[in-house]
């Protein structure tokens, strides 16, 4: 079920009414309702894949209880690896089986050995990468004795399948989210109102910015051989704002809706396009995934305390694995590797933690130095997004070669965008408005947080955002990009 669909517009008020007015603040009934609602929400795509979530829930719930009672370290490790292998086994089969098979065949073909093997028609379950990592973090934390295992199966099922963040994050930690299912929840108007503001801004990001940019990005990337470098450069910019508006928009909607139901999820984006270097960008982009890899892969590998070369190795591993997490394509590995290369000079020069504050804090405008740093960082990130969006490595390289050719100076024409529902200048103006709004909200959790304007201008702003969604929104029910991951 898509957030930007009529189905969800009907589903959400029904769940809200039952949750706050029918369960009568009975904790077990509320948690049970969340489980049922989450299964309906997820099963709306394909009910068959509910079996994966249920099986993963049963495995990790059982392993958690056994880990707590087992004294033998050897048996505890066996239990831990049982959970990890079950979860990664499902993820590996559904997401990477054909990728490994195709590359295996290609490797043998290179040496003249022909192998005939047909690819399986495997459908990727929506959100499997997100809930797999979420359940694994629970088992690992219990194994490390950083978390007491739960004996409340309904609460644990609700934690695994919580519908606002089930299919595209944030990737929640059991230490943060699971205890919230143990506590009685009462409706908090102030928290719910701010959650709705965050949700509204999330829909603006998705429907107005991301989905309109998607039209141009798809048109340009899918026909890149027909366009000059100037158009391809615009395509890269449009995709940069598409993926940011799409993914951070989903996170805002998920976090905002969760707050309406009395839950607080992890922040997932912190205005990453205002970063002054790549290290700062990765502290602000997809925070829940970056912190997951830091805590469960980077630190166990030795982190930054085992010498410079080990640190460099671990950093490359994190970025490459992060790229591969995104999808079974060499383009994602190239994207991860490129970001590791960007990161390396900062790491070697010990400048990877030099920007921990908010850019231009307390100022209206950035300094010339800050503005140039933001522009360079955005440009580097945009080059990376070309690999992320391209069909294959060769497509990405040709795309970039065309950008950096003489055709970059060819002026775009309106005929280049025949088929798009909106003039590129219109979406460009919307992007500028969006960037300005984000700039003035960059020191907040979201743009509309603590909106301390008088009532009239505050409501005029809400109406303006709603008006833009209705008038300029793209209502083609485009799926969120990260559903594919």
Secondary structure, DSSP 8 states (H G I E B T S, - for coil): --TTSHHHHHHHHHHHHIIIIISTT-HHHHHHHHHHHHHHHHHTT-GGGHHHHHHHHHHHHHHHHHHHH---HHHHHHHHHHHHHHHHHHHHHHHHHHHHHHHHHHHHHHTT-------------TTHHHHHHHHHHHHHHHHTTSS-----HHHHHHHHH-GGGTTT-----HHHHGGGGTS-----HHHHHHHHHHHHHHHIIIIIIIHHHHHHHHHHHHTGGGS-HHHHHHHHHHHHHHHHHHHHHHHHHHHHHHHHTT-------S-GGG-SSHHHHHHHSSHHHHHHHIIIIITTTTTTSS-HHHHHHHHHHHHHHHHHHH-SSHHHHHHHHHHHHHHHHHHHTT-TTS--S-TTTT-SS--HHHHHHHHHHHHHHHHHHHHHHSSSHHHHHHHHHHHTSGGGGS---GGGGTT-SS-HHHHHHHHHHHHHHHHHTTTSSSTTTT--S-HHHHHHHHHHHHHHHHHH---S----GGGG-
